[in-house]
Amino acid sequence: MDNILNIYIGFDSSNYGQQLAYDICRRSILVNSNSNITIHMLNKSQLEKSGIFHRQDNSGSTEFTYTRFLAPYLNNYLGYALFCDSDFLWNCDIIELLNYIKNTNYAVMCVKHDYSNCPSKTKMDGLVQEYYPRKNWSSLMLFNCSHPSTKNLTLEAVNTQTPAWLHRMNWCKDEEIGDLPLEYNYLVGYYHKIPRPKAIHYTDGGPWYIDYQNVDYSEDWLNYLSVDEKEKLMEYYQQQKKNTDTKI
């Protein structure tokens, strides 16, 4: 495979923490990459202004809940494109993922998490964690954009289809979903801690939230912050604490 890859990262403008998560995810990719890559921000507001994205429901937990499925369209349904959530931290050259493309019959490749033995947990907003088929499979997707099934992700489909149809990858056949190794979408708190995952996914909440500042691999993420960002993060922690105290 040629070492060329378009990478689409989800972006959420709802608070400083989410915006910082995007910046650090992007930075970690660039720091570890020696390859020809291009990173694209999936900015919901900009996609709406351009007329590309116009879903009427507000069921998404983040602003990129649905925009992630626009990656093949934005890639002109050509070649391969990678999507990842913004709460990832990369410890490897992301181009490595192309080495796992052994079968062009796959429409998409992902880490196939199995939640059957996962304990009950809460998410970063305090809500009970829900489990459903293929949960978190869509948090990292390597799209074969020219595959006939991937072309089912039309603008109309992304804007109108159900969350289940999109996230459970019902737009392709089961046998068209390829496997990526777990270490490229390592869910913090769900697996035994290992020395250095290829990509750390702070899926329940990352160090940008005061209640998750000491989660596993938090230091890995904090080490990417500039002095100015660390100061702003401390201010954001205080804002979160103040908001929590106000609710009590």
Backbone as CSV, one residue per row, in Angstrom:
resi,resn,N_x,N_y,N_z,CA_x,CA_y,CA_z,C_x,C_y,C_z
1,MET,0.835,-1.193,0.000,0.000,0.000,0.000,0.880,1.256,0.000
2,ASP,0.446,2.288,-0.736,1.144,3.559,-0.678,0.925,4.185,0.695
3,ASN,1.952,4.846,1.224,1.849,5.459,2.542,1.140,6.807,2.458
4,ILE,-0.111,6.771,2.035,-0.937,7.965,1.952,-2.259,7.636,2.628
5,LEU,-2.660,8.467,3.563,-3.890,8.173,4.288,-4.569,9.459,4.726
6,ASN,-5.851,9.563,4.421,-6.681,10.654,4.927,-7.287,10.216,6.248
7,ILE,-7.097,11.025,7.268,-7.576,10.704,8.611,-8.631,11.729,9.009
8,TYR,-9.778,11.235,9.435,-10.884,12.087,9.857,-11.087,11.909,11.362
9,ILE,-10.954,13.011,12.102,-11.106,12.959,13.557,-12.383,13.688,13.947
10,GLY,-13.156,13.064,14.821,-14.366,13.711,15.306,-14.027,14.944,16.137
11,PHE,-14.870,15.958,16.028,-14.661,17.193,16.789,-15.964,17.588,17.462
12,ASP,-15.858,17.972,18.737,-17.025,18.398,19.509,-16.706,19.756,20.129
13,SER,-17.499,20.745,19.791,-17.240,22.116,20.248,-17.954,22.448,21.551
14,SER,-18.591,21.459,22.186,-19.484,21.730,23.311,-18.777,22.257,24.561
15,ASN,-17.499,21.924,24.750,-16.775,22.453,25.907,-15.274,22.420,25.639
16,TYR,-14.522,23.082,26.520,-13.072,23.181,26.344,-12.409,21.810,26.366
17,GLY,-12.886,20.929,27.246,-12.288,19.606,27.354,-12.369,18.827,26.068
18,GLN,-13.530,18.856,25.426,-13.706,18.133,24.167,-12.820,18.713,23.070
19,GLN,-12.713,20.035,23.043,-11.867,20.670,22.041,-10.394,20.332,22.265
20,LEU,-9.983,20.312,23.524,-8.602,19.963,23.850,-8.313,18.509,23.503
21,ALA,-9.289,17.643,23.727,-9.121,16.225,23.384,-8.804,16.079,21.899
22,TYR,-9.526,16.818,21.064,-9.256,16.781,19.619,-7.818,17.223,19.328
23,ASP,-7.412,18.343,19.940,-6.070,18.876,19.678,-4.988,17.864,20.044
24,ILE,-5.164,17.182,21.182,-4.144,16.235,21.627,-4.154,14.971,20.770
25,CYS,-5.338,14.528,20.366,-5.419,13.375,19.469,-4.664,13.672,18.174
26,ARG,-4.943,14.817,17.591,-4.289,15.224,16.350,-2.774,15.336,16.546
27,ARG,-2.380,15.949,17.659,-0.956,16.149,17.935,-0.230,14.820,18.087
28,SER,-0.862,13.881,18.775,-0.217,12.582,18.988,-0.027,11.833,17.674
29,ILE,-0.944,12.017,16.743,-0.797,11.392,15.422,0.396,11.994,14.687
30,LEU,0.484,13.318,14.690,1.550,13.999,13.964,2.920,13.727,14.565
31,VAL,2.999,13.695,15.885,4.278,13.460,16.564,4.840,12.085,16.218
32,ASN,3.965,11.117,16.065,4.402,9.739,15.846,4.439,9.332,14.376
33,SER,4.095,10.238,13.494,4.002,9.876,12.081,5.203,10.368,11.285
34,ASN,5.731,9.468,10.451,6.766,9.828,9.499,6.240,9.653,8.078
35,SER,4.935,9.633,7.956,4.312,9.255,6.695,3.522,10.397,6.083
36,ASN,3.077,10.165,4.882,2.283,11.152,4.161,0.821,10.996,4.561
37,ILE,0.396,11.776,5.545,-0.981,11.719,6.011,-1.597,13.110,5.959
38,THR,-2.900,13.137,5.882,-3.641,14.393,5.955,-4.744,14.227,6.979
39,ILE,-4.822,15.148,7.927,-5.821,15.069,8.990,-6.933,16.073,8.726
40,HIS,-8.164,15.597,8.837,-9.333,16.426,8.615,-10.179,16.473,9.881
41,MET,-10.609,17.661,10.263,-11.512,17.821,11.397,-12.948,17.651,10.914
42,LEU,-13.681,16.751,11.553,-15.106,16.600,11.242,-15.873,17.596,12.109
43,ASN,-15.990,18.800,11.595,-16.643,19.889,12.315,-18.113,19.950,11.903
44,LYS,-18.997,19.580,12.799,-20.420,19.492,12.504,-20.982,20.817,11.999
45,SER,-20.606,21.903,12.637,-21.105,23.220,12.247,-20.723,23.562,10.811
46,GLN,-19.476,23.302,10.447,-19.017,23.587,9.087,-19.703,22.679,8.074
47,LEU,-19.901,21.414,8.442,-20.576,20.475,7.545,-22.032,20.871,7.332
48,GLU,-22.644,21.435,8.356,-24.018,21.919,8.219,-24.071,23.150,7.326
49,LYS,-23.125,24.057,7.502,-23.094,25.272,6.681,-22.879,24.944,5.208
50,SER,-22.135,23.884,4.948,-21.875,23.489,3.557,-23.019,22.685,2.956
51,GLY,-24.012,22.339,3.776,-25.161,21.581,3.289,-24.940,20.086,3.232
52,ILE,-23.805,19.620,3.707,-23.489,18.188,3.669,-24.224,17.440,4.773
53,PHE,-24.277,18.043,5.948,-24.892,17.382,7.102,-26.110,18.169,7.558
54,HIS,-27.243,17.459,7.677,-28.477,18.159,8.065,-29.450,17.231,8.792
55,ARG,-28.921,16.359,9.634,-29.809,15.497,10.425,-30.709,16.339,11.310
56,GLN,-31.952,15.905,11.448,-32.920,16.640,12.241,-32.975,16.190,13.698
57,ASP,-32.506,14.965,13.992,-32.553,14.475,15.368,-31.316,14.920,16.141
58,ASN,-31.423,14.958,17.446,-30.316,15.346,18.312,-29.956,14.211,19.265
59,SER,-30.000,12.988,18.756,-29.799,11.816,19.603,-28.328,11.486,19.839
60,GLY,-27.442,12.169,19.176,-26.024,11.847,19.309,-25.437,12.314,20.633
61,SER,-24.545,11.512,21.200,-23.900,11.883,22.460,-22.775,12.890,22.240
62,THR,-22.260,12.964,21.009,-21.262,13.967,20.643,-21.651,14.558,19.291
63,GLU,-20.977,15.618,18.909,-21.276,16.255,17.633,-20.804,15.419,16.446
64,PHE,-19.996,14.398,16.717,-19.521,13.540,15.611,-20.137,12.150,15.656
65,THR,-21.223,11.991,16.407,-21.903,10.703,16.474,-22.248,10.192,15.077
66,TYR,-22.689,11.081,14.195,-23.092,10.684,12.850,-22.135,11.172,11.766
67,THR,-21.453,12.290,12.001,-20.595,12.843,10.948,-19.451,11.902,10.590
68,ARG,-19.095,10.981,11.493,-18.022,10.014,11.201,-18.293,9.211,9.935
69,PHE,-19.578,8.978,9.662,-19.945,8.154,8.512,-19.899,8.930,7.191
70,LEU,-19.506,10.200,7.276,-19.307,11.001,6.071,-17.909,10.811,5.484
71,ALA,-17.029,10.139,6.222,-15.642,10.001,5.765,-15.526,9.440,4.346
72,PRO,-16.236,8.352,3.991,-16.117,7.847,2.617,-16.564,8.876,1.565
73,TYR,-17.648,9.597,1.860,-18.119,10.641,0.940,-17.064,11.733,0.798
74,LEU,-16.529,12.196,1.912,-15.521,13.252,1.885,-14.246,12.784,1.212
75,ASN,-14.051,11.482,1.155,-12.884,10.894,0.482,-13.193,10.548,-0.969
76,ASN,-14.343,11.044,-1.430,-14.789,10.833,-2.818,-14.966,9.351,-3.161
77,TYR,-15.250,8.535,-2.136,-15.416,7.089,-2.312,-14.240,6.463,-3.038
78,LEU,-13.035,6.963,-2.702,-11.809,6.456,-3.320,-10.798,6.075,-2.242
79,GLY,-10.061,4.996,-2.467,-8.984,4.609,-1.580,-9.451,4.251,-0.177
80,TYR,-8.550,4.450,0.771,-8.845,4.153,2.175,-8.869,5.442,2.985
81,ALA,-9.727,5.472,3.983,-9.815,6.612,4.895,-10.017,6.075,6.299
82,LEU,-9.438,6.767,7.260,-9.538,6.338,8.648,-10.322,7.357,9.456
83,PHE,-11.255,6.862,10.268,-11.928,7.710,11.243,-11.539,7.262,12.640
84,CYS,-11.344,8.239,13.549,-11.228,7.893,14.963,-11.878,8.979,15.808
85,ASP,-12.400,8.569,16.973,-12.941,9.513,17.939,-11.838,10.454,18.401
86,SER,-12.236,11.581,18.965,-11.249,12.559,19.421,-10.602,12.176,20.748
87,ASP,-11.199,11.205,21.473,-10.638,10.824,22.770,-9.632,9.680,22.656
88,PHE,-8.906,9.671,21.548,-7.806,8.728,21.311,-6.473,9.425,21.561
89,LEU,-5.494,8.647,21.989,-4.110,9.097,22.059,-3.268,8.048,21.340
90,TRP,-2.537,8.490,20.315,-1.788,7.550,19.479,-0.337,7.457,19.918
91,ASN,0.155,6.221,20.037,1.536,5.946,20.423,2.330,5.294,19.300
92,CYS,1.792,5.312,18.103,2.470,4.652,16.979,2.246,5.470,15.721
93,ASP,2.955,5.084,14.671,2.706,5.689,13.366,1.391,5.130,12.857
94,ILE,0.398,5.964,12.717,-0.958,5.530,12.387,-1.022,4.814,11.041
95,ILE,-0.035,5.060,10.197,-0.006,4.419,8.883,0.152,2.910,8.996
96,GLU,0.580,2.427,10.180,0.706,0.987,10.411,-0.583,0.245,10.086
97,LEU,-1.697,0.899,10.279,-2.987,0.245,10.081,-3.164,-0.257,8.650
98,LEU,-2.504,0.399,7.720,-2.615,-0.040,6.324,-1.994,-1.418,6.114
99,ASN,-1.094,-1.821,6.999,-0.463,-3.137,6.876,-1.453,-4.275,7.104
100,TYR,-2.593,-3.967,7.710,-3.584,-5.008,8.002,-4.591,-5.185,6.864
101,ILE,-4.416,-4.431,5.818,-5.307,-4.582,4.657,-4.785,-5.727,3.802
102,LYS,-5.274,-6.904,4.071,-4.871,-8.092,3.320,-5.971,-8.536,2.362
103,ASN,-7.163,-8.015,2.599,-8.330,-8.480,1.852,-9.174,-7.275,1.451
104,THR,-9.176,-6.946,0.165,-9.936,-5.787,-0.301,-11.432,-6.072,-0.366
105,ASN,-11.841,-7.276,0.028,-13.271,-7.580,0.093,-13.919,-6.957,1.326
106,TYR,-13.089,-6.476,2.265,-13.636,-5.811,3.438,-14.055,-4.386,3.086
107,ALA,-15.262,-4.020,3.499,-15.734,-2.653,3.310,-15.196,-1.741,4.407
108,VAL,-14.977,-2.317,5.585,-14.491,-1.554,6.722,-13.734,-2.502,7.650
109,MET,-12.764,-1.967,8.368,-12.033,-2.750,9.362,-12.081,-1.995,10.682
110,CYS,-12.179,-2.758,11.784,-12.291,-2.135,13.088,-11.874,-3.130,14.164
111,VAL,-11.757,-2.640,15.393,-11.543,-3.523,16.546,-12.924,-3.985,17.010
112,LYS,-13.126,-5.297,17.031,-14.445,-5.853,17.350,-14.546,-6.132,18.854
113,HIS,-14.843,-5.095,19.612,-14.955,-5.227,21.064,-16.092,-6.161,21.439
114,ASP,-15.857,-6.958,22.480,-16.877,-7.868,23.005,-17.223,-7.427,24.420
115,TYR,-18.442,-6.934,24.605,-18.861,-6.402,25.899,-19.617,-7.421,26.751
116,SER,-19.649,-8.676,26.330,-20.464,-9.667,27.033,-20.032,-9.865,28.482
117,ASN,-18.755,-9.614,28.783,-18.263,-9.815,30.151,-17.893,-8.503,30.846
118,CYS,-18.327,-7.370,30.272,-17.962,-6.085,30.855,-18.820,-5.777,32.080
119,PRO,-18.223,-5.202,33.120,-18.984,-4.814,34.306,-19.830,-3.592,34.024
120,SER,-20.857,-3.393,34.825,-21.684,-2.198,34.695,-20.853,-0.983,35.092
121,LYS,-20.881,0.054,34.266,-20.086,1.241,34.533,-20.914,2.481,34.229
122,THR,-20.384,3.621,34.596,-21.020,4.881,34.248,-20.137,5.627,33.271
123,LYS,-20.759,6.492,32.490,-20.034,7.289,31.520,-19.580,8.591,32.163
124,MET,-18.873,9.410,31.385,-18.295,10.642,31.898,-19.343,11.622,32.399
125,ASP,-20.587,11.502,31.938,-21.647,12.404,32.392,-22.463,11.808,33.527
126,GLY,-22.014,10.677,34.069,-22.679,10.071,35.208,-23.818,9.143,34.869
127,LEU,-24.158,9.032,33.606,-25.241,8.151,33.194,-24.764,6.709,33.171
128,VAL,-25.687,5.780,33.340,-25.344,4.366,33.307,-24.890,3.990,31.902
129,GLN,-23.799,3.247,31.832,-23.267,2.808,30.550,-24.181,1.758,29.928
130,GLU,-24.574,1.977,28.694,-25.418,1.027,27.989,-24.565,0.168,27.062
131,TYR,-24.950,-1.105,26.941,-24.247,-2.005,26.037,-25.204,-2.452,24.939
132,TYR,-24.709,-2.463,23.732,-25.514,-2.850,22.591,-24.599,-3.503,21.566
133,PRO,-25.186,-4.209,20.616,-24.346,-4.921,19.631,-23.349,-4.004,18.932
134,ARG,-22.107,-4.457,18.872,-21.034,-3.762,18.165,-20.717,-2.393,18.768
135,LYS,-20.921,-2.245,20.061,-20.609,-0.984,20.735,-19.122,-0.667,20.593
136,ASN,-18.840,0.556,20.240,-17.485,1.097,20.068,-16.748,0.568,18.847
137,TRP,-17.385,-0.273,18.055,-16.744,-0.694,16.811,-16.515,0.526,15.912
138,SER,-17.456,1.447,15.935,-17.394,2.597,15.030,-16.523,3.730,15.555
139,SER,-15.864,3.542,16.703,-14.991,4.594,17.228,-13.659,4.650,16.492
140,LEU,-13.325,3.577,15.800,-12.155,3.531,14.921,-12.532,2.706,13.703
141,MET,-12.589,3.336,12.547,-12.991,2.634,11.327,-12.015,2.940,10.200
142,LEU,-11.497,1.880,9.600,-10.670,2.008,8.408,-11.555,1.648,7.218
143,PHE,-12.010,2.669,6.520,-12.954,2.489,5.419,-12.239,2.147,4.114
144,ASN,-12.758,1.161,3.405,-12.402,0.905,2.015,-13.424,1.693,1.205
145,CYS,-13.085,2.930,0.893,-14.079,3.880,0.375,-14.660,3.499,-0.987
146,SER,-13.927,2.741,-1.769,-14.404,2.373,-3.103,-15.209,1.079,-3.099
147,HIS,-15.338,0.438,-1.934,-16.086,-0.808,-1.833,-17.575,-0.536,-2.094
148,PRO,-18.256,-1.400,-2.842,-19.680,-1.185,-3.136,-20.542,-0.981,-1.893
149,SER,-20.275,-1.720,-0.824,-21.091,-1.573,0.380,-20.822,-0.261,1.098
150,THR,-19.586,0.197,1.063,-19.266,1.482,1.693,-19.999,2.612,0.985
151,LYS,-20.256,2.436,-0.308,-20.980,3.451,-1.059,-22.444,3.542,-0.651
152,ASN,-22.885,2.603,0.203,-24.230,2.736,0.781,-24.298,3.890,1.768
153,LEU,-23.143,4.379,2.198,-23.102,5.535,3.093,-23.204,6.817,2.271
154,THR,-24.353,6.970,1.649,-24.632,8.175,0.875,-24.954,9.324,1.827
155,LEU,-25.004,10.531,1.294,-25.384,11.668,2.131,-26.786,11.463,2.699
156,GLU,-27.686,10.950,1.890,-29.050,10.708,2.359,-29.062,9.698,3.501
157,ALA,-28.286,8.622,3.360,-28.254,7.592,4.393,-27.687,8.128,5.704
158,VAL,-26.588,8.875,5.620,-25.964,9.410,6.833,-26.893,10.390,7.533
159,ASN,-27.684,11.108,6.749,-28.567,12.118,7.322,-29.920,11.586,7.780
160,THR,-30.267,10.369,7.376,-31.620,9.891,7.692,-31.672,8.516,8.347
161,GLN,-30.650,7.701,8.177,-30.722,6.339,8.704,-30.635,6.312,10.232
162,THR,-31.087,5.219,10.808,-31.103,5.073,12.262,-29.691,4.926,12.822
163,PRO,-29.503,5.282,14.096,-28.200,5.074,14.727,-27.745,3.615,14.651
164,ALA,-28.679,2.685,14.843,-28.321,1.265,14.806,-27.806,0.872,13.426
165,TRP,-28.472,1.303,12.380,-28.064,0.957,11.010,-26.653,1.468,10.731
166,LEU,-26.348,2.656,11.226,-25.032,3.242,10.990,-23.961,2.600,11.862
167,HIS,-24.157,2.618,13.174,-23.109,2.184,14.103,-22.915,0.670,14.147
168,ARG,-23.960,-0.077,13.853,-23.809,-1.537,13.836,-23.360,-2.032,12.467
169,MET,-23.099,-1.058,11.591,-22.554,-1.344,10.258,-23.473,-2.239,9.444
170,ASN,-24.760,-1.960,9.550,-25.734,-2.693,8.748,-25.688,-2.295,7.276
171,TRP,-24.890,-1.293,6.963,-24.736,-0.851,5.579,-23.801,-1.773,4.785
172,CYS,-23.220,-2.757,5.483,-22.419,-3.768,4.779,-22.731,-5.145,5.361
173,LYS,-22.242,-6.172,4.709,-22.462,-7.544,5.178,-21.487,-7.856,6.312
174,ASP,-21.886,-8.774,7.179,-21.041,-9.149,8.313,-19.653,-9.592,7.863
175,GLU,-19.612,-10.353,6.785,-18.326,-10.868,6.309,-17.476,-9.789,5.636
176,GLU,-18.015,-8.596,5.503,-17.271,-7.481,4.917,-16.661,-6.570,5.981
177,ILE,-16.740,-6.994,7.240,-16.151,-6.235,8.347,-14.882,-6.957,8.805
178,GLY,-13.737,-6.342,8.573,-12.466,-6.962,8.931,-12.022,-6.608,10.335
179,ASP,-11.056,-7.368,10.849,-10.546,-7.196,12.210,-9.271,-6.359,12.253
180,LEU,-9.199,-5.476,13.243,-7.959,-4.797,13.597,-7.579,-5.227,15.014
181,PRO,-6.294,-5.261,15.331,-5.867,-5.684,16.674,-6.377,-4.751,17.766
182,LEU,-6.663,-5.320,18.919,-7.210,-4.589,20.055,-6.352,-3.397,20.452
183,GLU,-5.033,-3.518,20.334,-4.140,-2.465,20.816,-4.293,-1.157,20.045
184,TYR,-5.014,-1.171,18.924,-5.243,0.063,18.177,-6.529,0.781,18.606
185,ASN,-7.282,0.172,19.509,-8.463,0.827,20.086,-8.612,0.271,21.494
186,TYR,-7.644,0.607,22.329,-7.544,0.049,23.671,-8.425,0.862,24.614
187,LEU,-9.541,0.284,25.034,-10.501,0.979,25.879,-9.994,1.022,27.319
188,VAL,-9.718,2.211,27.803,-9.206,2.382,29.163,-10.243,1.901,30.176
189,GLY,-9.797,1.028,31.078,-10.663,0.531,32.125,-11.445,-0.722,31.775
190,TYR,-11.312,-1.184,30.534,-12.047,-2.369,30.102,-11.155,-3.586,29.915
191,TYR,-9.864,-3.350,29.794,-8.934,-4.448,29.571,-7.782,-4.359,30.568
192,HIS,-7.087,-5.467,30.760,-5.918,-5.451,31.630,-4.911,-4.444,31.096
193,LYS,-4.315,-3.694,32.007,-3.374,-2.665,31.601,-2.130,-3.296,30.983
194,ILE,-1.715,-2.752,29.857,-0.522,-3.215,29.162,0.454,-2.043,29.054
195,PRO,1.754,-2.309,28.825,2.761,-1.243,28.874,2.495,-0.052,27.952
196,ARG,2.172,-0.290,26.709,2.044,0.837,25.783,1.128,0.469,24.613
197,PRO,-0.170,0.668,24.769,-1.081,0.385,23.659,-0.741,1.259,22.445
198,LYS,-1.020,0.765,21.281,-0.784,1.549,20.060,-1.650,2.805,20.045
199,ALA,-2.901,2.651,20.502,-3.818,3.790,20.566,-4.689,3.643,21.814
200,ILE,-4.591,4.619,22.703,-5.353,4.609,23.948,-6.668,5.341,23.718
201,HIS,-7.777,4.694,24.099,-9.103,5.279,23.910,-9.738,5.504,25.275
202,TYR,-9.856,6.778,25.657,-10.441,7.141,26.951,-11.963,7.210,26.810
203,THR,-12.565,6.079,26.534,-13.957,6.053,26.096,-14.964,6.522,27.145
204,ASP,-14.709,6.261,28.437,-15.657,6.673,29.476,-15.378,8.072,30.010
205,GLY,-14.230,8.617,29.687,-13.851,9.937,30.161,-12.337,10.037,30.269
206,GLY,-11.789,11.130,29.775,-10.339,11.287,29.773,-9.862,12.319,30.770
207,PRO,-8.544,12.551,30.826,-7.944,13.455,31.814,-8.382,14.911,31.687
208,TRP,-9.105,15.260,30.644,-9.632,16.617,30.522,-10.851,16.827,31.416
209,TYR,-11.370,15.753,32.014,-12.460,15.859,32.985,-11.895,15.632,34.384
210,ILE,-12.281,16.477,35.329,-11.716,16.425,36.677,-11.911,15.067,37.340
211,ASP,-13.033,14.415,37.074,-13.296,13.111,37.689,-12.493,11.983,37.056
212,TYR,-11.817,12.263,35.945,-11.049,11.233,35.239,-9.579,11.631,35.077
213,GLN,-9.146,12.578,35.888,-7.776,13.074,35.707,-6.715,12.052,36.090
214,ASN,-7.116,11.011,36.820,-6.154,9.989,37.240,-6.457,8.605,36.662
215,VAL,-7.167,8.550,35.556,-7.438,7.255,34.930,-6.142,6.651,34.413
216,ASP,-6.174,5.362,34.109,-4.993,4.720,33.527,-4.530,5.481,32.294
217,TYR,-3.233,5.622,32.160,-2.604,6.293,31.016,-2.887,7.802,30.978
218,SER,-3.311,8.370,32.110,-3.571,9.814,32.130,-2.285,10.604,31.895
219,GLU,-1.168,10.119,32.455,0.103,10.829,32.291,0.530,10.868,30.827
220,ASP,0.229,9.799,30.100,0.568,9.768,28.672,-0.091,10.941,27.953
221,TRP,-1.348,11.178,28.298,-2.107,12.257,27.651,-1.634,13.620,28.135
222,LEU,-1.452,13.768,29.444,-1.051,15.054,30.024,0.315,15.502,29.528
223,ASN,1.182,14.544,29.186,2.527,14.879,28.706,2.504,15.610,27.372
224,TYR,1.395,15.540,26.657,1.295,16.220,25.369,0.888,17.691,25.503
225,LEU,0.480,18.104,26.703,-0.006,19.460,26.895,1.127,20.477,26.950
226,SER,0.883,21.638,26.375,1.809,22.746,26.526,1.593,23.382,27.898
227,VAL,2.477,24.262,28.299,2.335,24.951,29.588,1.034,25.734,29.623
228,ASP,0.733,26.415,28.545,-0.492,27.202,28.466,-1.726,26.300,28.561
229,GLU,-1.677,25.160,27.891,-2.815,24.237,27.935,-3.012,23.661,29.332
230,LYS,-1.913,23.402,30.031,-2.017,22.889,31.395,-2.681,23.910,32.308
231,GLU,-2.335,25.186,32.127,-2.949,26.238,32.933,-4.445,26.345,32.643
232,LYS,-4.787,26.273,31.373,-6.201,26.357,31.000,-6.974,25.137,31.490
233,LEU,-6.313,23.977,31.494,-6.967,22.762,31.974,-7.249,22.875,33.470
234,MET,-6.317,23.455,34.238,-6.553,23.647,35.667,-7.750,24.558,35.893
235,GLU,-7.881,25.581,35.067,-9.023,26.485,35.156,-10.317,25.747,34.804
236,TYR,-10.206,24.855,33.833,-11.386,24.078,33.428,-11.791,23.101,34.518
237,TYR,-10.807,22.521,35.208,-11.101,21.656,36.352,-11.899,22.434,37.407
238,GLN,-11.455,23.658,37.680,-12.130,24.475,38.685,-13.557,24.811,38.263
239,GLN,-13.726,25.050,36.977,-15.065,25.325,36.457,-15.971,24.109,36.625
240,GLN,-15.429,22.920,36.349,-16.213,21.693,36.518,-16.578,21.477,37.985
241,LYS,-15.618,21.729,38.874,-15.869,21.567,40.305,-16.940,22.537,40.775
242,LYS,-16.866,23.769,40.293,-17.849,24.781,40.660,-19.244,24.377,40.186
243,ASN,-19.308,23.858,38.963,-20.601,23.424,38.423,-21.187,22.272,39.222
244,THR,-20.295,21.366,39.665,-20.737,20.222,40.464,-21.245,20.670,41.825
245,ASP,-20.508,21.598,42.463,-20.893,22.101,43.777,-22.226,22.849,43.713
246,THR,-22.467,23.509,42.602,-23.698,24.277,42.435,-24.904,23.338,42.366
247,LYS,-24.705,22.147,41.787,-25.797,21.184,41.626,-26.171,20.509,42.944
248,ILE,-25.204,20.445,43.874,-25.447,19.745,45.134,-26.389,20.557,46.044
